Each structure stands twice: as C-alpha cells, then as structure tokens.
Amino acid sequence: MKLKLLGAFGAALMLAACGHSDDKGASTGNGAAQQSVSGVVPGSQADLVANVGDRVFFPFNSNNLTDDARATLNRQAEWLKRYPNVQVMVAGNCDDRGTEEYNIALGSRRANAARDYLVSLGVSPDRITTISYGKDRPIAEGDSEDAYAQNRNATTSVR
C-alpha cells in the first residue's frame, strides 16, 4: 500500500513538473534564440553592447580609425562571425560643428570606414548597411569637447 501511494505521489510530482516552467523568455525549437544566464539573448543588440561594444570614436574632422576603434571593430568582427545570420547597420555621426552637408558626408565616411574595416576582417559586406546621421542624432548634449568627442562616432546596431 505504501509503495502504491509513494508511486502515485511521485507520478503526480513528475506531471506537475512537466506542466510548469520558470524559464521566462527563453525558447526552444528549431533555430530559436536562447537567453543566457544574465538575461541577454546571444546575437542580440544587448549582447553586442554588453560583450563587445557598439560604437567607435573618431578624432575631430576625421574618419581615420584609431587603435581603440580598431580594437572594438576586431571584437565586433569576431562577434559577427559567431552569429553568421546577424545583419548590422553602421551609422556615422558627427558633433554639431560644421554645416549639415559637411557632417552628412563626414558621417558617411565614418560609417564606411568602420564597415570597410569589418569587411577586411572577413565579415561579408552583404551583412552590413551604412547610414549617415551627420549631426542629427547626438548622444551627448552640450558644447564641450567631451560632448563633441562622444558625438564623433560610428555606431553598430543589429537589424
């Protein structure tokens, strides 16, 4: 009798465990993304920002990649190779000095410099689009050199 009762209790526990899941946000199945322990989905924008870095910075009036920019782009290239189905957009940005036309052209050169470097590291150019926002999307407000430096960037985002 005790054995039957224990067996029935064990079966009930197993059924209850099968019908309940605390795995919020994670999914299973063919090609579905899995959340990491930290809650960041691998291959997502949050993953790129948290583990690689999504932007590189440029000197004043320049689209030349610095050593720091190359280091970040090296990490981005490795990350993109790890997630071959991810496509990105690189947006070139400028500080608010200069004309709108000049900054659109400079932002384009910055985005293309970042894209070209990623391609030189083996990332397919078909996976990367570029856009220039010129001075229209500042990330730092103000007229200080610190704000200007933050706004002279190329930002990579997952599409």
N, C-alpha and C positions, 0 to 999 in steps of 0.2 A: 504494500500500500504506500509506504513512504517513498519507494522508488518511483512509483507511478506519479505521485504528487510532485516529486522533485523533477521528474522528466517533463511534466506538463508545465511547471513553473519555468524551467529552462527554455522550453519551446516558446512560451509567451514572451520571455525576455528577448529572445532572438528575433521574433517577429516585430516586437516594439522597436528594437534597434534598427531593423531594416526599413521601417516606415518613417524614421526621423533622421534628419541630418542637420548638423550645425555648420555645415560648410557653406556659409553665406557668400555669394558672389562667385565662387569657383564653379566651373562647369566641366563636364566630361563629354566625351564623344569625339567624333571624327574631326580633328583639326581645331577643337575648341581651346581657348586660352585658359591657362591655369593661373590662379593667383598665387603669388609667393607668400611666404610666411609673414612678410611685412605688409601684405595687402596690395602690393604693387603688381600689376599684371605684366609679366615679361613681354617685351616687344612693344609696350605702350609708351605714350609721351611721358607719363610719370616715371617709367623705368629709365628712359633716356635722360631725363632731367636728374633723377636721383643717383644714377650709377655712372653716367658718362659726362654729362654737361651738354646743354643745348645751344650755347652761344659762344662765339669767339669775338674778340675785340680788336679794333684797328687803331693805329695812330691817326692823328689829325690829318685830314686831307689825303688819305692813303687807302689803298686796297691791298697793300702788302701784308702777307701773313706773318705774324710774329712767331717766335718759338713757342710761346704759350698757346697761341691759336693752333699751330700745327700739332701740339700735344693733344689738345682737345679733339681736333679732327681725326687724329690717329685712333683715339678711343671710339669716336663715332663710327669710323670705318670698321673697326673690329665688331662693334655692336651691330652694325648693319649686316655684316657677314654672318653673324649669329642668327639674325632674323631676316632671311632672304626674301620673305614676302612683304616686308615693310617698305613702304614708299614714303619719302620725305619731301618737304618743301623747305628751301633755304631762303630766308628773307633778309635782304640787305637794308641796313638802317644807318641814318646819319644823325649828327647833332643838328641843332636848329640854325646854325650859321650857314650862310650861303643861300643862293636862290633855290627855288623849288626845282627848276630844271637841272641845275648842277647836282643837287642832292639826289634826285631820282637816278641820274647817270652814275653817280658815285656809289649809291646803294646797289645798283645793278652790278657794278664791277666787284663790289664786296661779295655779293651773293655768288657770282660766277667764280671768284677766286676760291671760295670755300667749296663749291661744287667741283671745280676742276681738281682741287687737291684730293677730295674724296674719290673721284674717278681715278686719279693717278695711283691711289691705294687699292684699286681693284673693285670699287663699287660701280655697278652698272649705271651709266648715265640715264638709262630709261627709268630708274627708280627715283631720280632727283629732279624736281622742278625748282625754278627760282622765281623770285619776285623782288621788286624794289619798292619800299615804302618811303624812301627818302627820309624826310624829317617828320613825316606824318604820324608815326607811332612811337613816341619816346617812351622809354621805360623808367626814366628818371626825370623829374621836373626840376626846373631851375636853370640858372645861367652861370653855374660854377663849373670849373674844369672837371670836378668829379662827376657831375651830371652829364656833361658833354662826353666824357670818356665812356660812361655806361651806354650812351645812345649810339656810339660808333660801333656797331656790331653786325654780325650775321647770325641769325637765329634759325636753328634747325627744328622743324616740327613734323611729327608723324601725321600723315594724311590718312 
